[in-house]
């Protein structure tokens, strides 16, 4: 198959490209960074260098492909001028237009848990908007919507607080149970779906392990030599104040606080639990080794 992979050589797209190439597929990797071209070609893929904001570039890159994998990077959470919601809409519309113009009929869309919700999902409304854009495509375009859960590597964001305060603190925590996922498990599912039948549109959740926040703190704490590490539940107001104090874009900070609140009250996870997805291979204990390396740098 001829497959186009967006996301450059990111945490998901690189292992995905490697797996697809190993299985004999012809892979084109889209990147906005010209410096990535040599690394992409070393993998055995074709490099398409251009911007997601450029519909003509996307159309040219998609033309002739049997399937495309579409994802949108989150952007810079610390840029005060970055409008993440409008950025996602723009790129989502560009993808949809390029899919139509290139006549691609098989699409994998990397969305997120919470992509089914029109409210109470905070910053994840960006994914809801793109899901709705893709739903507007003609029915002959078969779309598999993938909704991964919280990424393990998001936990790296807690390292400064652990070092300065000796705790993890958020407006969800303690006994709140959360599903987490490894990028490599996501890549495996994307590859599996790309080789699937595409007989109908469908949604699939992706998860590696479910753990309480206390269990996460214990595992990470043991890995970094702090076995008594705790994940403390704090108020929405304190969480927002902390995010703003370290320079978060105010709109993104508000969205993240609402998202975390929805984890704490369970609304964000309702549809996920109704689907009962199978677990992936990578467990937190394995990720904790990476976490410890980053913590000790």
WOPE-V178217 format. One record per helix or strand of 3 or more residues. SS is the DSSP state (hx for helix, st for strand). FROM is the first residue (numbers start at 1). TO is the last residue. If there is no record, write none. Layout:
BEGIN
ss,from,to
SS,FROM,TO
SS,FROM,TO
END
This chain:
BEGIN
ss,from,to
st,2,5
hx,13,22
st,26,31
hx,34,42
st,46,49
hx,55,62
st,67,70
hx,84,102
st,106,110
hx,122,135
st,142,148
hx,152,165
st,168,170
st,177,181
hx,183,194
st,202,207
st,209,212
hx,213,223
st,231,233
hx,236,245
hx,250,264
hx,267,275
hx,284,296
END
